[in-house]
């Protein structure tokens, strides 16, 4: 019983970390002046977040990086320059 509780706490901690990292990635995906720059920065951040999430949850860091890069590139490409104005 004690082992199950420890596993659940570890999994919960990993999911909370993953949520915080994903939120950061979505915010940073808006960095860049052009659609291509935002897609590239989103892919880079997504790959890093995906690799970290894969490793933190006991999965494959490589698979997480590939999935994260795709999601980050899509988020960056779909983010309009006016959506996130860092000059304010």
N, CA, C and O atoms as a GROMACS GRO file, in nm:
protein
  352
    1UNK      N    1   0.082  -0.119   0.000
    1UNK     CA    2   0.000   0.000   0.000
    1UNK      C    3   0.087   0.125   0.000
    1UNK      O    4   0.056   0.222  -0.069
    2UNK      N    5   0.195   0.124   0.077
    2UNK     CA    6   0.282   0.240   0.085
    2UNK      C    7   0.349   0.269  -0.050
    2UNK      O    8   0.368   0.385  -0.086
    3UNK      N    9   0.383   0.166  -0.124
    3UNK     CA   10   0.448   0.181  -0.253
    3UNK      C   11   0.353   0.247  -0.353
    3UNK      O   12   0.396   0.330  -0.433
    4UNK      N   13   0.225   0.210  -0.349
    4UNK     CA   14   0.128   0.270  -0.439
    4UNK      C   15   0.112   0.419  -0.412
    4UNK      O   16   0.100   0.497  -0.507
    5UNK      N   17   0.111   0.460  -0.287
    5UNK     CA   18   0.100   0.601  -0.252
    5UNK      C   19   0.219   0.681  -0.302
    5UNK      O   20   0.202   0.792  -0.352
    6UNK      N   21   0.337   0.625  -0.290
    6UNK     CA   22   0.458   0.693  -0.338
    6UNK      C   23   0.456   0.706  -0.490
    6UNK      O   24   0.496   0.809  -0.544
    7UNK      N   25   0.409   0.602  -0.558
    7UNK     CA   26   0.400   0.609  -0.705
    7UNK      C   27   0.300   0.715  -0.747
    7UNK      O   28   0.322   0.787  -0.844
    8UNK      N   29   0.188   0.724  -0.675
    8UNK     CA   30   0.086   0.823  -0.709
    8UNK      C   31   0.138   0.965  -0.688
    8UNK      O   32   0.112   1.053  -0.770
    9UNK      N   33   0.211   0.987  -0.579
    9UNK     CA   34   0.267   1.121  -0.553
    9UNK      C   35   0.369   1.157  -0.661
    9UNK      O   36   0.372   1.271  -0.707
   10UNK      N   37   0.451   1.060  -0.700
   10UNK     CA   38   0.551   1.084  -0.805
   10UNK      C   39   0.482   1.118  -0.937
   10UNK      O   40   0.525   1.210  -1.007
   11UNK      N   41   0.377   1.045  -0.970
   11UNK     CA   42   0.304   1.069  -1.095
   11UNK      C   43   0.235   1.205  -1.092
   11UNK      O   44   0.235   1.277  -1.192
   12UNK      N   45   0.176   1.242  -0.978
   12UNK     CA   46   0.111   1.372  -0.965
   12UNK      C   47   0.211   1.485  -0.979
   12UNK      O   48   0.185   1.584  -1.047
   13UNK      N   49   0.326   1.471  -0.915
   13UNK     CA   50   0.430   1.572  -0.926
   13UNK      C   51   0.477   1.587  -1.070
   13UNK      O   52   0.499   1.698  -1.117
   14UNK      N   53   0.491   1.475  -1.139
   14UNK     CA   54   0.532   1.478  -1.279
   14UNK      C   55   0.429   1.546  -1.368
   14UNK      O   56   0.464   1.622  -1.458
   15UNK      N   57   0.300   1.520  -1.341
   15UNK     CA   58   0.195   1.583  -1.420
   15UNK      C   59   0.187   1.733  -1.395
   15UNK      O   60   0.163   1.810  -1.488
   16UNK      N   61   0.207   1.775  -1.272
   16UNK     CA   62   0.208   1.919  -1.241
   16UNK      C   63   0.327   1.988  -1.308
   16UNK      O   64   0.313   2.098  -1.361
   17UNK      N   65   0.441   1.924  -1.307
   17UNK     CA   66   0.558   1.979  -1.375
   17UNK      C   67   0.533   1.987  -1.525
   17UNK      O   68   0.566   2.087  -1.589
   18UNK      N   69   0.474   1.884  -1.580
   18UNK     CA   70   0.442   1.881  -1.722
   18UNK      C   71   0.346   1.994  -1.758
   18UNK      O   72   0.364   2.059  -1.861
   19UNK      N   73   0.245   2.018  -1.675
   19UNK     CA   74   0.151   2.126  -1.702
   19UNK      C   75   0.220   2.262  -1.700
   19UNK      O   76   0.192   2.347  -1.785
   20UNK      N   77   0.308   2.283  -1.604
   20UNK     CA   78   0.381   2.410  -1.596
   20UNK      C   79   0.472   2.429  -1.717
   20UNK      O   80   0.482   2.538  -1.772
   21UNK      N   81   0.539   2.323  -1.757
   21UNK     CA   82   0.628   2.330  -1.873
   21UNK      C   83   0.548   2.355  -2.000
   21UNK      O   84   0.590   2.433  -2.086
   22UNK      N   85   0.434   2.289  -2.014
   22UNK     CA   86   0.350   2.307  -2.132
   22UNK      C   87   0.299   2.450  -2.142
   22UNK      O   88   0.295   2.508  -2.251
   23UNK      N   89   0.259   2.508  -2.031
   23UNK     CA   90   0.213   2.647  -2.030
   23UNK      C   91   0.325   2.740  -2.072
   23UNK      O   92   0.303   2.832  -2.151
   24UNK      N   93   0.444   2.718  -2.021
   24UNK     CA   94   0.560   2.799  -2.060
   24UNK      C   95   0.587   2.784  -2.209
   24UNK      O   96   0.618   2.883  -2.276
   25UNK      N   97   0.578   2.664  -2.260
   25UNK     CA   98   0.603   2.641  -2.402
   25UNK      C   99   0.501   2.714  -2.489
   25UNK      O  100   0.537   2.771  -2.592
   26UNK      N  101   0.376   2.713  -2.448
   26UNK     CA  102   0.274   2.784  -2.525
   26UNK      C  103   0.299   2.934  -2.526
   26UNK      O  104   0.280   3.000  -2.628
   27UNK      N  105   0.342   2.987  -2.414
   27UNK     CA  106   0.372   3.130  -2.407
   27UNK      C  107   0.491   3.163  -2.496
   27UNK      O  108   0.488   3.261  -2.570
   28UNK      N  109   0.596   3.083  -2.487
   28UNK     CA  110   0.718   3.109  -2.566
   28UNK      C  111   0.700   3.079  -2.713
   28UNK      O  112   0.778   3.126  -2.795
   29UNK      N  113   0.600   3.001  -2.749
   29UNK     CA  114   0.577   2.969  -2.890
   29UNK      C  115   0.542   3.094  -2.969
   29UNK      O  116   0.555   3.095  -3.092
   30UNK      N  117   0.498   3.197  -2.903
   30UNK     CA  118   0.462   3.322  -2.971
   30UNK      C  119   0.581   3.410  -3.001
   30UNK      O  120   0.564   3.514  -3.064
   31UNK      N  121   0.701   3.373  -2.960
   31UNK     CA  122   0.820   3.454  -2.985
   31UNK      C  123   0.860   3.444  -3.132
   31UNK      O  124   0.872   3.335  -3.186
   32UNK      N  125   0.881   3.558  -3.195
   32UNK     CA  126   0.924   3.562  -3.334
   32UNK      C  127   0.842   3.663  -3.411
   32UNK      O  128   0.724   3.686  -3.381
   33UNK      N  129   0.905   3.723  -3.511
   33UNK     CA  130   0.838   3.826  -3.589
   33UNK      C  131   0.758   3.767  -3.706
   33UNK      O  132   0.658   3.825  -3.748
   34UNK      N  133   0.802   3.654  -3.757
   34UNK     CA  134   0.732   3.594  -3.871
   34UNK      C  135   0.674   3.459  -3.830
   34UNK      O  136   0.707   3.404  -3.726
   35UNK      N  137   0.586   3.410  -3.914
   35UNK     CA  138   0.526   3.278  -3.887
   35UNK      C  139   0.633   3.170  -3.879
   35UNK      O  140   0.627   3.083  -3.793
   36UNK      N  141   0.731   3.176  -3.968
   36UNK     CA  142   0.839   3.076  -3.968
   36UNK      C  143   0.922   3.082  -3.842
   36UNK      O  144   0.960   2.978  -3.787
   37UNK      N  145   0.952   3.204  -3.794
   37UNK     CA  146   1.030   3.219  -3.670
   37UNK      C  147   0.952   3.166  -3.551
   37UNK      O  148   1.009   3.100  -3.463
   38UNK      N  149   0.821   3.195  -3.547
   38UNK     CA  150   0.740   3.145  -3.435
   38UNK      C  151   0.728   2.994  -3.441
   38UNK      O  152   0.730   2.928  -3.336
   39UNK      N  153   0.717   2.937  -3.561
   39UNK     CA  154   0.712   2.791  -3.574
   39UNK      C  155   0.844   2.728  -3.530
   39UNK      O  156   0.844   2.625  -3.463
   40UNK      N  157   0.956   2.790  -3.569
   40UNK     CA  158   1.087   2.735  -3.532
   40UNK      C  159   1.112   2.744  -3.382
   40UNK      O  160   1.160   2.649  -3.321
   41UNK      N  161   1.078   2.859  -3.322
   41UNK     CA  162   1.098   2.872  -3.177
   41UNK      C  163   1.004   2.779  -3.103
   41UNK      O  164   1.040   2.720  -3.001
   42UNK      N  165   0.882   2.765  -3.153
   42UNK     CA  166   0.788   2.672  -3.091
   42UNK      C  167   0.834   2.529  -3.099
   42UNK      O  168   0.817   2.451  -3.005
   43UNK      N  169   0.894   2.492  -3.213
   43UNK     CA  170   0.945   2.356  -3.230
   43UNK      C  171   1.060   2.329  -3.133
   43UNK      O  172   1.067   2.222  -3.073
   44UNK      N  173   1.149   2.426  -3.118
   44UNK     CA  174   1.262   2.408  -3.026
   44UNK      C  175   1.217   2.395  -2.882
   44UNK      O  176   1.262   2.306  -2.810
   45UNK      N  177   1.128   2.484  -2.842
   45UNK     CA  178   1.078   2.478  -2.704
   45UNK      C  179   0.997   2.350  -2.684
   45UNK      O  180   1.009   2.284  -2.581
   46UNK      N  181   0.915   2.316  -2.783
   46UNK     CA  182   0.833   2.195  -2.773
   46UNK      C  183   0.916   2.069  -2.762
   46UNK      O  184   0.883   1.977  -2.687
   47UNK      N  185   1.026   2.064  -2.838
   47UNK     CA  186   1.114   1.947  -2.832
   47UNK      C  187   1.177   1.934  -2.694
   47UNK      O  188   1.184   1.824  -2.638
   48UNK      N  189   1.221   2.046  -2.639
   48UNK     CA  190   1.280   2.042  -2.504
   48UNK      C  191   1.178   2.001  -2.399
   48UNK      O  192   1.207   1.919  -2.312
   49UNK      N  193   1.060   2.058  -2.408
   49UNK     CA  194   0.954   2.026  -2.312
   49UNK      C  195   0.912   1.880  -2.328
   49UNK      O  196   0.894   1.809  -2.229
   50UNK      N  197   0.896   1.836  -2.451
   50UNK     CA  198   0.855   1.698  -2.476
   50UNK      C  199   0.956   1.597  -2.426
   50UNK      O  200   0.919   1.495  -2.368
   51UNK      N  201   1.084   1.626  -2.448
   51UNK     CA  202   1.189   1.536  -2.399
   51UNK      C  203   1.188   1.529  -2.248
   51UNK      O  204   1.198   1.422  -2.189
   52UNK      N  205   1.175   1.646  -2.184
   52UNK     CA  206   1.168   1.650  -2.038
   52UNK      C  207   1.046   1.578  -1.984
   52UNK      O  208   1.055   1.505  -1.885
   53UNK      N  209   0.934   1.599  -2.048
   53UNK     CA  210   0.810   1.534  -2.004
   53UNK      C  211   0.819   1.383  -2.023
   53UNK      O  212   0.775   1.306  -1.936
   54UNK      N  213   0.874   1.341  -2.135
   54UNK     CA  214   0.888   1.198  -2.158
   54UNK      C  215   0.977   1.133  -2.053
   54UNK      O  216   0.946   1.025  -2.002
   55UNK      N  217   1.087   1.199  -2.022
   55UNK     CA  218   1.178   1.145  -1.921
   55UNK      C  219   1.116   1.148  -1.782
   55UNK      O  220   1.134   1.054  -1.705
   56UNK      N  221   1.044   1.256  -1.750
   56UNK     CA  222   0.985   1.271  -1.616
   56UNK      C  223   0.873   1.171  -1.590
   56UNK      O  224   0.850   1.131  -1.476
   57UNK      N  225   0.804   1.132  -1.694
   57UNK     CA  226   0.691   1.040  -1.676
   57UNK      C  227   0.729   0.895  -1.701
   57UNK      O  228   0.642   0.807  -1.700
   58UNK      N  229   0.857   0.869  -1.724
   58UNK     CA  230   0.902   0.732  -1.744
   58UNK      C  231   0.888   0.684  -1.887
   58UNK      O  232   0.907   0.566  -1.914
   59UNK      N  233   0.856   0.773  -1.978
   59UNK     CA  234   0.842   0.736  -2.118
   59UNK      C  235   0.972   0.761  -2.194
   59UNK      O  236   1.079   0.774  -2.134
   60UNK      N  237   0.960   0.767  -2.323
   60UNK     CA  238   1.076   0.788  -2.410
   60UNK      C  239   1.100   0.936  -2.430
   60UNK      O  240   1.010   1.009  -2.472
   61UNK      N  241   1.221   0.982  -2.399
   61UNK     CA  242   1.256   1.123  -2.419
   61UNK      C  243   1.256   1.156  -2.568
   61UNK      O  244   1.218   1.266  -2.607
   62UNK      N  245   1.299   1.063  -2.651
   62UNK     CA  246   1.302   1.087  -2.795
   62UNK      C  247   1.162   1.103  -2.851
   62UNK      O  248   1.135   1.196  -2.927
   63UNK      N  249   1.075   1.013  -2.814
   63UNK     CA  250   0.936   1.022  -2.860
   63UNK      C  251   0.871   1.151  -2.810
   63UNK      O  252   0.798   1.216  -2.884
   64UNK      N  253   0.898   1.188  -2.685
   64UNK     CA  254   0.845   1.312  -2.631
   64UNK      C  255   0.896   1.433  -2.706
   64UNK      O  256   0.822   1.528  -2.730
   65UNK      N  257   1.024   1.431  -2.744
   65UNK     CA  258   1.083   1.542  -2.819
   65UNK      C  259   1.019   1.556  -2.956
   65UNK      O  260   0.991   1.668  -3.000
   66UNK      N  261   0.995   1.445  -3.022
   66UNK     CA  262   0.933   1.449  -3.156
   66UNK      C  263   0.790   1.503  -3.146
   66UNK      O  264   0.751   1.590  -3.224
   67UNK      N  265   0.714   1.452  -3.053
   67UNK     CA  266   0.576   1.497  -3.036
   67UNK      C  267   0.574   1.644  -2.993
   67UNK      O  268   0.495   1.723  -3.045
   68UNK      N  269   0.661   1.680  -2.900
   68UNK     CA  270   0.668   1.818  -2.853
   68UNK      C  271   0.708   1.915  -2.962
   68UNK      O  272   0.654   2.025  -2.971
   69UNK      N  273   0.802   1.875  -3.046
   69UNK     CA  274   0.845   1.961  -3.157
   69UNK      C  275   0.730   1.987  -3.254
   69UNK      O  276   0.710   2.099  -3.300
   70UNK      N  277   0.654   1.883  -3.283
   70UNK     CA  278   0.539   1.900  -3.372
   70UNK      C  279   0.433   1.990  -3.313
   70UNK      O  280   0.379   2.077  -3.381
   71UNK      N  281   0.403   1.968  -3.186
   71UNK     CA  282   0.302   2.050  -3.119
   71UNK      C  283   0.350   2.195  -3.105
   71UNK      O  284   0.272   2.288  -3.125
   72UNK      N  285   0.477   2.212  -3.071
   72UNK     CA  286   0.531   2.348  -3.056
   72UNK      C  287   0.535   2.422  -3.188
   72UNK      O  288   0.505   2.542  -3.192
   73UNK      N  289   0.573   2.354  -3.295
   73UNK     CA  290   0.576   2.417  -3.427
   73UNK      C  291   0.436   2.459  -3.470
   73UNK      O  292   0.416   2.568  -3.524
   74UNK      N  293   0.339   2.373  -3.444
   74UNK     CA  294   0.200   2.406  -3.479
   74UNK      C  295   0.151   2.525  -3.397
   74UNK      O  296   0.088   2.616  -3.451
   75UNK      N  297   0.180   2.524  -3.268
   75UNK     CA  298   0.137   2.636  -3.182
   75UNK      C  299   0.203   2.765  -3.227
   75UNK      O  300   0.138   2.870  -3.232
   76UNK      N  301   0.332   2.759  -3.258
   76UNK     CA  302   0.402   2.880  -3.304
   76UNK      C  303   0.350   2.930  -3.436
   76UNK      O  304   0.333   3.051  -3.454
   77UNK      N  305   0.324   2.840  -3.529
   77UNK     CA  306   0.274   2.879  -3.661
   77UNK      C  307   0.134   2.937  -3.653
   77UNK      O  308   0.098   3.026  -3.730
   78UNK      N  309   0.054   2.887  -3.559
   78UNK     CA  310  -0.084   2.935  -3.547
   78UNK      C  311  -0.097   3.061  -3.462
   78UNK      O  312  -0.205   3.120  -3.454
   79UNK      N  313   0.013   3.102  -3.398
   79UNK     CA  314   0.009   3.221  -3.314
   79UNK      C  315   0.036   3.343  -3.402
   79UNK      O  316   0.137   3.349  -3.472
   80UNK      N  317  -0.054   3.438  -3.397
   80UNK     CA  318  -0.039   3.560  -3.473
   80UNK      C  319   0.052   3.658  -3.399
   80UNK      O  320   0.057   3.656  -3.276
   81UNK      N  321   0.123   3.742  -3.472
   81UNK     CA  322   0.216   3.837  -3.410
   81UNK      C  323   0.146   3.927  -3.309
   81UNK      O  324   0.206   3.964  -3.208
   82UNK      N  325   0.023   3.961  -3.333
   82UNK     CA  326  -0.051   4.048  -3.241
   82UNK      C  327  -0.101   3.974  -3.116
   82UNK      O  328  -0.138   4.038  -3.018
   83UNK      N  329  -0.102   3.841  -3.120
   83UNK     CA  330  -0.149   3.763  -3.005
   83UNK      C  331  -0.063   3.785  -2.882
   83UNK      O  332  -0.113   3.795  -2.770
   84UNK      N  333   0.068   3.792  -2.903
   84UNK     CA  334   0.161   3.810  -2.791
   84UNK      C  335   0.255   3.924  -2.827
   84UNK      O  336   0.341   3.910  -2.914
   85UNK      N  337   0.238   4.036  -2.759
   85UNK     CA  338   0.323   4.153  -2.782
   85UNK      C  339   0.413   4.170  -2.662
   85UNK      O  340   0.369   4.220  -2.558
   86UNK      N  341   0.539   4.129  -2.674
   86UNK     CA  342   0.632   4.134  -2.563
   86UNK      C  343   0.690   4.273  -2.540
   86UNK      O  344   0.765   4.293  -2.444
   87UNK      N  345   0.658   4.369  -2.626
   87UNK     CA  346   0.713   4.503  -2.612
   87UNK      C  347   0.638   4.586  -2.508
   87UNK      O  348   0.684   4.694  -2.472
   88UNK      N  349   0.526   4.539  -2.461
   88UNK     CA  350   0.447   4.614  -2.363
   88UNK      C  351   0.496   4.592  -2.224
   88UNK      O  352   0.440   4.647  -2.129
   0.00000   0.00000   0.00000
